Amino acid sequence: MLTRADLFDPVLVARLSRREIPGPPSPYPHRGLHRSARRGASLEFSEHTLYARGDDLRHLDWKFLAKTDRFLVKRYEDERLQRAVLLVDASRSMVYGAENGGLRSSKYHLAARLAAALAACLLRQGDAVGVHLAGGEEGVWLPPRSGSAQLGAVLEVLGGARPAGEAALGTACRGVGERLKRDAAVFVFSDFLDEGEERLEGARLLRARGLAPRVVHLLHAEEVDLPFENTTRFLDLEGPANLVLDPLPLRRAYREEISAFVRGLARQAEALGVPHAFLSGADDPAPALGRLLRRAQRPHRAARR
């Protein structure tokens, strides 16, 4: 389990808050990032709130009133507003780097900390934020909501994750697309080590649905550099395989292979017109995320093949 202190980085939030986080292209006349003060202007139900003097009586929940004798008002999200979903890889491979049998310092910890920072920035803009965990012991879906209370809900979901199994990002992205149905940004945080599918197939599916995927590729610093000096046993975190080997004669070839993997994923993202950032656990995340957000402000055009 990760605590709020593990996840919420106020310094990173402050650095990212220097720029607005753009949403996807919208068919509505107003594409602004900020939540409208208008209530009841769309068909998408958001929440119930207690009736307060001045609320529009047309939005009273009369059925609920008849059953409970309580006055609740139906609230709606304006369909012109930005929604964002943070799709976080919670597969077993994301546990790599964890300390003392927990999740601190793991790839999942890094992904969750970055997702929490983006959530805080988006909610400050007045946008609606949701979370989906891909993998884990059970699927978790937190629908996009706006308001200050949503940050606590986001942190609770991210902190309560129990990474397990495989991410199946293509399936996860398809599920998110079916839930959202219309304009929204989807931030995907993953190591993209799931070899059972085309690695950015999920991003392609999201784009085909008119959504705006953004990819954050994460690896642990040890996975990039292979710093081990002595004979080491390497375990497959998502399967039974293991290898015992001397890393020294393999280090150069390994680093070249990892570098090719990272460059290849970046090229795939560019070809799809998907903003992309790569981070290892040793990197300062703010510059890479800043570059990703700048790319997200540009028109999305897939490269010609």
Salt bridges, closest charged atoms under 4 A:
ASP6 OD1 - ARG104 NE 3.00
ASP9 OD2 - ARG113 NH1 2.79
GLU20 OE2 - HIS34 NE2 3.37
GLU44 OE2 - ARG83 NH1 3.54
GLU44 OE1 - ARG182 NH2 2.60
ASP55 OD2 - ARG75 NH2 3.18
ASP56 OD2 - ARG58 NH2 2.57
ASP56 OD2 - HIS59 NE2 4.00
ASP61 OD2 - HIS48 NE2 2.74
GLU77 OE1 - ARG35 NE 2.94
ASP78 OD2 - ARG38 NH2 3.03
ASP78 OD2 - ARG80 NH2 3.05
GLU137 OE1 - ARG162 NH1 3.74
ASP191 OD2 - LYS107 NZ 2.71
GLU201 OE2 - ARG204 NH2 2.50
GLU223 OE2 - LYS107 NZ 2.89
GLU229 OE2 - ARG251 NH1 3.93
GLU256 OE2 - ARG252 NE 3.59
ASP284 OD2 - ARG15 NH2 3.00
